[in-house]
Amino acid sequence: MRRLKLRFPPEGEARSAGYFLVLLGAVALAGVLHQFRSAMDEVAYWDLRIASMDRRAQRKTTPRIWSAQGGREIKNELKKANAVMSEIDLPWESLFDSVEQAASQEVALLSFQPDIFGRTVRIGGEAKDTSAMLDFVSALERQSAVKDAYLLKYEVKRDDPQRPVVFFLTASWT
């Protein structure tokens, strides 16, 4: 078996190598701390930048306080817009179809005045005679889109030789 030769460095040499390694570790630690501080500074910068952008975006989306006059004008405009929207949303087609189906050759419709808030309609017309008028009212009442149809007023035109009946009725729609 061969002999093992161990060689220990002289005492001064080993100490200087240890100091060198400690110094090298301290320099590496200083470099890492410098990088860490730079990264933290950049994070803080971007946090401030994002907070600033958020504040600007919030200012843009936050409703502005208008003067009393401006607020009233906006409320009036909103009321008008809501009225138009509620008119558009009404079942106009079914209402017109119901009135058309109830009408006959003996009845001429002269006016049609819907009340969108009360969901009623006022219809003016002229019938050949009272029985044609009553048939129209009862036919209108039988329609699925119309309910509570009744006469408000009727009058026989005496100055006309055919004696037509002018009438007004009201009905609710569903």
KEGUMAR-779845 format. One line per field, with one value per atom (N, C-alpha, C, O): residue in one letter; y, z, x; residue number from 1. Coordinates in steps of 0.02 Angstrom, whole numbers, plus 32768, in hexadecimal, padded with zeros to 4 digits. Each point is the difference from the previous one (the first is absolute). Layout:
N
code = c(A|...)
Y = c(Y|...)
Z = c(Z|...)
X = c(X|...)
pos = c(NUM|...)
REM end
This chain:
174
code = c(M|M|M|M|R|R|R|R|R|R|R|R|L|L|L|L|K|K|K|K|L|L|L|L|R|R|R|R|F|F|F|F|P|P|P|P|P|P|P|P|E|E|E|E|G|G|G|G|E|E|E|E|A|A|A|A|R|R|R|R|S|S|S|S|A|A|A|A|G|G|G|G|Y|Y|Y|Y|F|F|F|F|L|L|L|L|V|V|V|V|L|L|L|L|L|L|L|L|G|G|G|G|A|A|A|A|V|V|V|V|A|A|A|A|L|L|L|L|A|A|A|A|G|G|G|G|V|V|V|V|L|L|L|L|H|H|H|H|Q|Q|Q|Q|F|F|F|F|R|R|R|R|S|S|S|S|A|A|A|A|M|M|M|M|D|D|D|D|E|E|E|E|V|V|V|V|A|A|A|A|Y|Y|Y|Y|W|W|W|W|D|D|D|D|L|L|L|L|R|R|R|R|I|I|I|I|A|A|A|A|S|S|S|S|M|M|M|M|D|D|D|D|R|R|R|R|R|R|R|R|A|A|A|A|Q|Q|Q|Q|R|R|R|R|K|K|K|K|T|T|T|T|T|T|T|T|P|P|P|P|R|R|R|R|I|I|I|I|W|W|W|W|S|S|S|S|A|A|A|A|Q|Q|Q|Q|G|G|G|G|G|G|G|G|R|R|R|R|E|E|E|E|I|I|I|I|K|K|K|K|N|N|N|N|E|E|E|E|L|L|L|L|K|K|K|K|K|K|K|K|A|A|A|A|N|N|N|N|A|A|A|A|V|V|V|V|M|M|M|M|S|S|S|S|E|E|E|E|I|I|I|I|D|D|D|D|L|L|L|L|P|P|P|P|W|W|W|W|E|E|E|E|S|S|S|S|L|L|L|L|F|F|F|F|D|D|D|D|S|S|S|S|V|V|V|V|E|E|E|E|Q|Q|Q|Q|A|A|A|A|A|A|A|A|S|S|S|S|Q|Q|Q|Q|E|E|E|E|V|V|V|V|A|A|A|A|L|L|L|L|L|L|L|L|S|S|S|S|F|F|F|F|Q|Q|Q|Q|P|P|P|P|D|D|D|D|I|I|I|I|F|F|F|F|G|G|G|G|R|R|R|R|T|T|T|T|V|V|V|V|R|R|R|R|I|I|I|I|G|G|G|G|G|G|G|G|E|E|E|E|A|A|A|A|K|K|K|K|D|D|D|D|T|T|T|T|S|S|S|S|A|A|A|A|M|M|M|M|L|L|L|L|D|D|D|D|F|F|F|F|V|V|V|V|S|S|S|S|A|A|A|A|L|L|L|L|E|E|E|E|R|R|R|R|Q|Q|Q|Q|S|S|S|S|A|A|A|A|V|V|V|V|K|K|K|K|D|D|D|D|A|A|A|A|Y|Y|Y|Y|L|L|L|L|L|L|L|L|K|K|K|K|Y|Y|Y|Y|E|E|E|E|V|V|V|V|K|K|K|K|R|R|R|R|D|D|D|D|D|D|D|D|P|P|P|P|Q|Q|Q|Q|R|R|R|R|P|P|P|P|V|V|V|V|V|V|V|V|F|F|F|F|F|F|F|F|L|L|L|L|T|T|T|T|A|A|A|A|S|S|S|S|W|W|W|W|T|T|T|T)
Y = c(7FC7|8039|803E|8001|802E|803D|802C|7FFD|8029|802D|8040|801B|7FFD|803E|8039|8000|8034|803B|8039|8015|8004|803A|803C|7FFF|8034|803D|8037|8013|8007|8037|8041|8005|802E|803F|8021|7FF3|8036|8024|802C|8013|7FFC|8023|8044|8010|8015|8042|7FFC|802A|7FA4|7FF8|7FEE|801B|7FBA|7FEB|803A|8008|8020|8038|8033|801A|7FF4|8031|7FE6|8028|7F97|7FE4|8008|800F|7FE7|8009|8048|800E|8020|8046|8012|8026|7FBE|800E|7FE7|8024|7FA1|7FE5|8029|800B|800C|802A|8042|8018|8004|803F|7FF6|802A|7F9F|7FF1|7FF8|8018|7FC7|7FF8|8042|800C|8021|8041|802A|8023|7FD9|8024|7FE5|8026|7F98|7FE1|8015|8010|7FF1|8016|8048|8012|8019|8047|8006|8029|7FAF|8002|7FEB|801F|7FAB|7FE8|8034|800C|8012|8034|803C|801D|7FF5|8038|7FEE|802A|7F99|7FEA|7FFF|8015|7FD3|7FFE|8046|800C|8023|8045|801F|8023|7FD0|801A|7FE4|8025|7F9A|7FE1|801E|800C|7FFF|801C|8048|8015|8012|8044|7FFF|802A|7FA7|7FFC|7FEC|801A|7FB7|7FEC|803B|800A|801D|803B|8032|801E|7FEC|802F|7FEA|8028|7F97|7FE9|7FFF|800B|7FE9|8005|8047|8009|8028|8046|8011|8022|7FC5|800E|7FE2|8020|7FA3|7FDF|8024|8009|800B|8024|8042|8014|800D|803F|7FF4|8026|7FA5|7FEF|7FEE|8013|7FC9|7FEF|803E|8005|802B|803E|8026|801A|7FE8|8023|7FDD|8021|7F9D|7FDB|800A|8005|7FFD|800A|8045|8009|8029|8044|8003|8024|7FB6|8001|7FDD|8015|7FB7|7FDB|801B|7FF0|8037|801B|8035|802D|7FCD|8031|8046|800A|8024|8045|801D|7FEF|803B|8021|803D|802D|7FD2|8036|8035|7FF4|8043|8035|7FEB|7FD1|8052|7FEF|8004|7FD5|805E|8007|7FC7|7FE2|800E|7FCA|7FBD|7FD6|8020|7FC2|7FF9|7FC9|806E|7FFE|7FF1|7FDA|8044|7FF4|7FB6|7FE2|8002|7FBA|7FD3|7FD0|8041|7FD8|8004|7FCD|806E|8007|7FD7|7FE0|8022|7FD9|7FB6|7FDA|8010|7FBA|7FEC|7FC9|8062|7FF1|7FF9|7FD2|805B|7FFC|7FBF|7FDF|8011|7FC3|7FC2|7FD1|802E|7FC7|7FFB|7FC9|8070|8000|7FE2|7FD8|803C|7FE5|7FB4|7FDA|8011|7FB9|7FD8|7FC9|8053|7FDB|7FFE|7FD0|8063|7FFD|7FCB|7FDC|801E|7FCF|7FB9|7FD3|8023|7FBE|7FE7|7FC6|8064|7FEB|7FCC|8000|7FD5|7FCE|801D|7FEE|8040|8024|7FD0|8007|7FC9|7FD4|7FD9|7FFC|7FE8|7FDA|802D|7FEC|8051|8030|8012|7FFE|8013|8012|7FC4|8008|7FBC|7FC5|7FF3|7FEE|801C|7FF6|8031|7FEC|8052|8033|7FF0|8007|7FE6|7FF0|7FC3|8000|7FCE|7FC4|800E|7FE0|804F|8010|802B|7FFF|8028|802E|7FD8|7FC9|8056|7FE2|8034|803A|7FB3|802E|8037|8035|7FBF|8030|8033|802C|7FCE|802C|8020|7FDD|8065|8024|801E|8024|7FCE|801C|8044|8008|802A|8045|8018|8029|7FBD|8016|7FC6|7FD3|8031|7FCC|8024|8015|7FF2|8025|7FD3|7FF5|7FF0|7FD6|8029|8035|7FB3|801C|7FCB|7FCF|803C|7FCC|7FF4|7FC8|806B|7FF7|7FDC|7FD7|8038|7FDE|7FBF|7FDB|8018|7FC6|7FFC|7FCA|8070|8002|8020|8021|7FD5|801F|801C|7FE3|8057|801F|7FFE|8019|7FCA|7FF6|8026|7FFB|802C|8023|7FE1|7FEE|800C|7FE2|8013|8025|7FC1|800C|7FBD|7FDD|8012|7FC0|800E|8035|7F99|8006|8009|8026|7FB5|8006|7FEA|7FED|8017|7FF0|7FB6|7FF0|7FE4|7FBA|7FF1|7FD7|804A|7FF8|801B|7FE4|8053|801D|7FCF|7FF4|7FF1|7FD2|7FBF|7FE3|8006|7FC5|800C|7FD5|8067|8011|8000|7FE5|8039|8002|7FBA|7FF0|7FE6|7FBC|7FD6|7FD7|8033|7FDD|8016|7FD8|8068|8019|7FE3|7FF0|8008|7FE4|7FB7|7FE8|7FF4|7FB9|7FF6|7FC8|806C|7FFA|7FF3|801B|7FBD|7FEE|803A|8003|802B|8037|803A|802F|7FD0|8038|7FE7|7FC8|8061|7FF0|8040|8037|7FC2|8039|8034|803B|7FAF|802F|8016|7FD7|806B|8019|8044|8024|7FED|803F|803A|7FFC|8039|803E|802D|8020|7FE2|802E|7FEA|7FE7|8022|7FF5|8031|8019|7FF4|8031|7FED|7FF1|8011|7FF2|8042|8032|7FCD|803D|8006|7FDB|8054|8007|8027|7FFA|802E|8027|7FD7|8016|7FAE|7FD4|7FD1|7FE4|8013|7FD5|7FB7|7FDD|800A|7FBA|7FF6|7FC8|806F|8000|7FD4|7FD2|803C|7FDA|8013|8034|7FA1|800B|800F|7FD8|8063|8013|7FEB|800E|7FD1|7FE6|8008|8007|7FF7|7FFE|7FC9|7FF9|7FDF|7FCB|7FFF|801C|7FC4|7FF8|7FB6|7FDC|800F|7FBA|7FFD|802B|7FA3|7FF3|7FC9|7FD6|8029|7FC8|7FDE|801D|7FA4|7FD7|7FFA|7FE0)
Z = c(8000|8000|8000|801E|7FC2|7FFA|803C|8024|7FE4|8039|7FEE|7FC9|8063|7FF7|8019|8038|7F9D|8014|8009|7FCF|806B|800D|8008|8024|7FBA|8004|8019|7FDE|805B|801C|7FEF|8005|7FE6|7FF0|803E|8038|7FBE|803A|801E|7FDD|8060|8025|7FE2|7FFF|7FEB|7FE3|7FBD|7FF1|7FE9|7FBE|8007|7FDB|8053|800A|8018|7FEB|8040|8019|7FC9|7FFC|7FDA|7FCB|7FCE|7FE4|800F|7FD3|8020|7FDC|8064|8023|7FFD|7FF4|8017|7FFC|7FBA|7FF6|7FD9|7FBB|7FF2|7FDF|8038|7FF5|8025|7FE5|8056|8025|7FDB|7FFA|7FEE|7FDA|7FC0|7FEE|7FF0|7FC3|800F|7FDA|805C|8015|8011|7FF0|8031|8012|7FC2|7FFD|7FD1|7FC1|7FDC|7FE6|8019|7FE0|8024|7FE0|8063|8027|7FF1|7FFA|8001|7FF1|7FBA|7FF7|7FD9|7FBD|8001|7FE0|8044|8005|8022|7FEA|804C|8023|7FD2|8002|7FD6|7FD1|7FCC|7FF1|7FF5|7FD0|8020|7FE1|805D|8024|8009|7FF6|801F|800A|7FBF|7FFF|7FCA|7FBF|7FEC|7FE7|8024|7FEF|802A|7FE6|805A|802C|7FEC|8003|7FE9|7FE9|7FC1|7FF9|7FDA|7FC2|8010|7FE2|804C|8014|801E|7FF1|8039|801E|7FCA|8004|7FCB|7FC9|7FDB|7FF3|7FFB|7FDA|802B|7FE5|805B|802C|8000|7FFB|800A|7FFE|7FBD|7FFC|7FCF|7FBD|7FF6|7FE4|8032|7FFB|802A|7FEA|8053|802B|7FDF|8004|7FDD|7FDD|7FC6|7FF6|7FE4|7FC8|801A|7FE2|8055|801D|8015|7FF5|802A|8014|7FC4|8001|7FC9|7FC4|7FE2|7FEA|8013|7FE5|802B|7FE5|805C|802D|7FF7|8002|7FF4|7FF4|7FC0|7FFD|7FD1|7FC1|8006|7FDF|804A|8006|8037|8001|802C|8036|7FE2|7FDD|8032|7FE5|801B|803B|7F99|8014|8020|7FED|8042|8021|7FD6|7FF5|7FF4|7FD5|802B|8039|7FA9|8022|8003|7FDF|8049|8007|7FBD|7FF1|7FE7|7FBF|7FD2|7FDE|8021|7FD6|8015|7FD6|806A|801A|7FEB|7FEF|8013|7FEB|7FB6|7FEA|7FEF|7FB8|7FF1|7FD5|804E|7FF5|8015|7FDD|805B|8016|7FCD|7FF2|7FF3|7FCD|7FC2|7FE4|8007|7FC6|800E|7FD4|8068|8011|8001|7FEA|802F|8000|7FB9|7FF0|7FE4|7FBA|7FE0|7FDC|8031|7FE3|801A|7FDA|8066|801D|7FE2|7FF5|7FFE|7FE2|7FBA|7FEC|7FEE|7FBC|8004|7FD8|8057|8006|8013|7FE7|8045|8013|7FC7|7FFA|7FDB|7FC4|7FD0|7FE2|8017|7FD1|8019|7FD8|806A|801C|8000|8010|7FDE|8001|7FC9|7FCD|803E|7FCE|7FC8|7FF8|7FE2|7FCD|7FCD|7FEC|7FFE|7FCA|8015|7FDA|8062|8016|800A|7FF4|8022|8009|7FBD|7FF8|7FD7|7FBE|7FDF|7FE0|8027|7FE3|801F|7FDC|8065|8021|7FE6|7FF4|8004|7FE8|7FB7|7FED|7FEB|7FB9|7FFB|7FD5|8054|7FFD|8017|7FE8|8046|8018|7FCF|7FFF|7FD9|7FD1|7FC7|7FEF|7FF5|7FC7|7FC9|8008|7FC2|7FC9|8015|7FE0|8054|8015|8033|8016|7FFD|8032|7FE2|7FE4|8023|7FEB|803F|8026|7FE4|803A|7FEE|7FCD|805C|7FF2|802C|7FEB|8052|802C|802D|8010|8004|802B|802E|7FEB|8055|8030|803A|802E|7FD0|8038|803B|7FF8|8043|803E|801B|801E|7FD8|8011|804B|8015|8013|8048|801D|802D|7FBA|8018|7FDB|8012|7FB9|7FD5|7FE7|7FFF|7FED|7FE2|7FBB|7FF0|7FE9|7FBE|7FF6|8015|7FCC|7FF1|7FB4|7FDC|800D|7FB9|7FEC|8020|7FAB|7FE4|7FBC|7FDA|8017|7FC0|7FEA|8021|7FA5|7FE3|7FE8|7FDA|803B|7FED|7FD5|8004|7FD4|7FD4|8028|7FEE|804A|802C|8046|800C|8023|8045|800A|802A|7FAF|8008|7FE9|801E|7FAD|7FE9|8034|800C|8014|8035|803B|8018|7FFE|8038|7FEF|802B|7F97|7FEA|8004|8014|7FD8|8003|8048|800F|801E|8047|801D|8023|7FCF|801B|7FDF|8022|7F9D|7FDF|801D|8008|8008|801E|8046|8014|8010|8044|7FFE|802E|7F9D|7FFA|7FED|8005|7FE6|7FED|803E|8036|7FC2|8039|8019|803C|7F99|8014|801E|801C|7FE0|8017|8035|7FFB|8037|8033|8014|7FF4|802B|801A|7FCA|800C|7FBB|7FCB|800E|8009|7FF8|800A|7FDE|7FF5|7FFA|7FDE|8030|8039|7FB0|8027|7FE9|8028|7F96|7FE4|7FB9|7FDD|800F|7FBA|7FED|802A|7F95|7FE7|7FB8|7FD7|801C|7FBC|7FDA|8017|7FAE|7FD7|7FDC|7FD0|8046|7FE4|7FBE|7FD7|801F|7FC3|7FC4|7FC7|8044|7FCA|7FEF|802D|7F92|7FEE|8014|800C|7FF9|8013|804C|8018|800D|8049|8021|8025|7FCD|8020|804A|8016|800F|8048|800D|7FF0|802C|8015|8049|8029|7FE6|8045|8018|7FD9|8068|8022|8034|8025|7FDD|8032|801F|7FE5|8054|8021|8010|800C|7FF4|8010|8020|7FF4|8034|801E|7FD8|7FE2|801E|7FDE|8030|8030|7FC0|802D|7FE5|801F)
X = c(8029|7FD7|802C|8036|7FB4|8028|7FF7|7FCE|8060|7FFF|7FDD|8009|7FD2|7FDB|8028|801A|7FEC|8026|7FD0|7FE0|8019|7FD6|802C|8032|7FBA|8028|7FD2|7FD1|803B|7FD9|8022|803D|7F9A|801F|801C|7FE9|8047|801A|7FC9|7FD0|8036|7FCB|7FF0|7FC4|8065|7FF3|7FDC|7FD6|803A|7FE2|7FB5|7FD7|8017|7FBB|7FD5|7FC7|8055|7FDB|7FF2|7FC9|8066|7FF5|7FCD|7FDA|8023|7FCD|7FBB|7FD0|8029|7FC1|7FE8|7FC6|806A|7FED|7FEA|7FD1|8052|7FEE|7FB9|7FDA|8014|7FBD|7FCB|7FCA|8044|7FD1|7FF7|7FC7|806F|7FFC|7FD8|7FD7|8035|7FDB|7FB5|7FD7|8017|7FBB|7FE0|7FC6|8060|7FE5|7FF3|7FCE|805E|7FF6|7FC2|7FD8|8021|7FC5|7FC1|7FCD|8034|7FC6|7FEF|7FC6|806D|7FF4|7FE0|7FD3|8044|7FE2|7FB7|7FD6|801B|7FBB|7FD5|7FC8|8050|7FD9|7FF3|7FCA|8068|7FF8|7FCA|7FD5|802C|7FCD|7FBB|7FCF|802D|7FC0|7FE4|7FC4|8067|7FE9|7FE9|7FCD|8057|7FEB|7FBC|7FD5|8021|7FC0|7FC8|7FCA|8042|7FCD|7FF0|7FC6|806C|7FF4|7FD5|7FD3|803A|7FD9|7FB8|7FD1|8026|7FBC|7FDB|7FC5|805C|7FE0|7FED|7FCA|8062|7FF1|7FC2|7FD3|8029|7FC6|7FC1|7FC9|803C|7FC6|7FE3|7FC4|8068|7FEA|7FE1|7FCD|8051|7FE7|7FBA|7FD4|8023|7FBF|7FCC|7FC7|804B|7FD1|7FEC|7FC6|8069|7FF1|7FD0|7FD1|803B|7FD3|7FBA|7FCE|802F|7FBF|7FDA|7FC3|8060|7FDE|7FE6|7FC9|8060|7FE9|7FC3|7FD1|8031|7FC7|7FC2|7FC9|8040|7FC7|7FE3|7FC3|8068|7FE6|7FD8|7FCE|8047|7FDB|7FBD|7FD0|802B|7FC2|7FD3|7FC4|8055|7FD8|7FD1|8016|7FA8|7FD2|8010|8010|7FEB|800C|7FC2|7FC8|8042|7FC8|7FED|8028|7F9B|7FE8|7FDE|7FED|800B|7FDB|7FB6|7FEC|7FEE|7FB9|7FDC|7FD7|8039|7FE0|8014|7FD6|806B|8018|7FE2|7FF0|8009|7FE3|7FB7|7FEA|7FF1|7FBA|7FFB|7FD5|8057|7FFF|800E|7FDF|8051|8010|7FC6|7FF0|7FF0|7FC7|7FC7|7FE0|8014|7FCC|8011|7FD4|806A|8015|7FF7|7FEB|8026|7FF8|7FB7|7FEE|7FE7|7FB8|7FE7|7FD9|803C|7FEB|801A|7FDB|8063|801D|7FDC|7FF3|7FFC|7FDC|7FB9|7FE7|7FFA|7FBD|8004|7FD5|805D|8008|800D|7FE4|8046|800F|7FC2|7FF5|7FE1|7FC4|7FCE|7FDA|8026|7FD6|8018|7FD8|8069|801C|7FF2|7FF4|800D|7FF8|7FB7|7FF4|7FDD|7FBA|7FF3|8022|7FAC|7FEF|7FD5|7FC6|8057|7FD9|7FE2|7FC6|8061|7FE8|7FC3|7FD0|8030|7FC6|7FC3|7FC8|8044|7FC9|7FE1|7FC2|8068|7FE6|7FDE|7FCC|8050|7FE1|7FBC|7FD1|8028|7FC0|7FCB|7FC7|804D|7FD0|7FED|7FC6|806B|7FF2|7FD2|7FD3|8037|7FD7|7FB8|7FD1|8027|7FBD|7FDA|7FC2|8062|7FDF|7FDE|8015|7FB8|7FDD|7FF7|8016|7FCA|7FF3|7FD0|7FFD|7FDC|7FCE|801A|7FDB|8065|801E|803E|802B|7FDB|803C|8020|7FDF|8060|8023|801B|8022|7FD0|8014|8039|8028|7FDD|8036|8015|7FDA|8065|801D|8031|8036|7FB8|8029|8014|7FD9|8064|8016|8018|801F|7FD4|801B|8030|7FEB|8056|8031|8005|800E|7FE8|8007|7FC4|8008|7FBD|7FC4|7FF2|7FD3|8054|7FF7|7FB8|7FE1|8005|7FBE|8006|8031|7F9C|7FFD|7FBA|7FCE|802F|7FC0|7FF9|802B|7F9F|7FF5|7FC2|7FCB|803C|7FC6|7FF0|802D|7F94|7FEE|7FBB|7FDC|8012|7FBE|7FE6|8021|7FA2|7FE2|7FC2|7FE2|800D|7FC6|7FC0|7FD4|8027|7FC6|8015|8039|7F97|8011|8012|802A|7FB7|8010|8048|8022|7FF5|8046|8030|8035|7FB8|8029|8006|8037|7F90|8001|8024|8022|7FD8|8025|804C|8026|7FEE|8048|8019|8035|7FA4|8014|8005|8030|7F9E|8002|8038|801F|7FEE|8037|8043|802E|7FD7|803E|800A|8038|7F92|8004|8016|8020|7FCF|8013|804A|8019|8009|8046|802B|7FF2|8043|8029|802B|8010|8002|802C|7FD9|801D|7FA0|7FD7|7FCF|7FE6|800F|7FCE|7FDD|8018|7FAF|7FD9|7FF0|8009|7FE1|7FEC|7FB8|7FD3|8022|7FBD|7FF9|8031|7F91|7FF1|8004|7FE8|8036|8000|7FC6|7FDE|8019|7FCF|7FF0|802C|7F96|7FEF|7FC8|7FDB|8021|7FCF|7FEE|802B|7F94|7FE8|8001|7FE5|803A|8003|7FBD|7FF2|7FE5|7FBD|8000|7FD3|8061|8003|8017|7FF9|8022|8016|7FC6|7FE1|8010|7FC7|8009|7FCF|8070|800B|7FFF|7FFE|8003|7FFD|8037|7FF0|804F|8036|8005|7FE7|803B|8008|804A|802C|7FE1|8044|8008|7FD4|8063|8008|8048|802F|7FD6|8042|7FFD|7FCF|8065|8003|8046|8030|7FD4|8040|8009|7FD0|806F|8010|8044|802B|7FDE|8042|8021|7FDE|8064|8021|8030|8018|7FF4|802A|8046|802A)
pos = c(1|1|1|1|2|2|2|2|3|3|3|3|4|4|4|4|5|5|5|5|6|6|6|6|7|7|7|7|8|8|8|8|9|9|9|9|10|10|10|10|11|11|11|11|12|12|12|12|13|13|13|13|14|14|14|14|15|15|15|15|16|16|16|16|17|17|17|17|18|18|18|18|19|19|19|19|20|20|20|20|21|21|21|21|22|22|22|22|23|23|23|23|24|24|24|24|25|25|25|25|26|26|26|26|27|27|27|27|28|28|28|28|29|29|29|29|30|30|30|30|31|31|31|31|32|32|32|32|33|33|33|33|34|34|34|34|35|35|35|35|36|36|36|36|37|37|37|37|38|38|38|38|39|39|39|39|40|40|40|40|41|41|41|41|42|42|42|42|43|43|43|43|44|44|44|44|45|45|45|45|46|46|46|46|47|47|47|47|48|48|48|48|49|49|49|49|50|50|50|50|51|51|51|51|52|52|52|52|53|53|53|53|54|54|54|54|55|55|55|55|56|56|56|56|57|57|57|57|58|58|58|58|59|59|59|59|60|60|60|60|61|61|61|61|62|62|62|62|63|63|63|63|64|64|64|64|65|65|65|65|66|66|66|66|67|67|67|67|68|68|68|68|69|69|69|69|70|70|70|70|71|71|71|71|72|72|72|72|73|73|73|73|74|74|74|74|75|75|75|75|76|76|76|76|77|77|77|77|78|78|78|78|79|79|79|79|80|80|80|80|81|81|81|81|82|82|82|82|83|83|83|83|84|84|84|84|85|85|85|85|86|86|86|86|87|87|87|87|88|88|88|88|89|89|89|89|90|90|90|90|91|91|91|91|92|92|92|92|93|93|93|93|94|94|94|94|95|95|95|95|96|96|96|96|97|97|97|97|98|98|98|98|99|99|99|99|100|100|100|100|101|101|101|101|102|102|102|102|103|103|103|103|104|104|104|104|105|105|105|105|106|106|106|106|107|107|107|107|108|108|108|108|109|109|109|109|110|110|110|110|111|111|111|111|112|112|112|112|113|113|113|113|114|114|114|114|115|115|115|115|116|116|116|116|117|117|117|117|118|118|118|118|119|119|119|119|120|120|120|120|121|121|121|121|122|122|122|122|123|123|123|123|124|124|124|124|125|125|125|125|126|126|126|126|127|127|127|127|128|128|128|128|129|129|129|129|130|130|130|130|131|131|131|131|132|132|132|132|133|133|133|133|134|134|134|134|135|135|135|135|136|136|136|136|137|137|137|137|138|138|138|138|139|139|139|139|140|140|140|140|141|141|141|141|142|142|142|142|143|143|143|143|144|144|144|144|145|145|145|145|146|146|146|146|147|147|147|147|148|148|148|148|149|149|149|149|150|150|150|150|151|151|151|151|152|152|152|152|153|153|153|153|154|154|154|154|155|155|155|155|156|156|156|156|157|157|157|157|158|158|158|158|159|159|159|159|160|160|160|160|161|161|161|161|162|162|162|162|163|163|163|163|164|164|164|164|165|165|165|165|166|166|166|166|167|167|167|167|168|168|168|168|169|169|169|169|170|170|170|170|171|171|171|171|172|172|172|172|173|173|173|173|174|174|174|174)
REM end
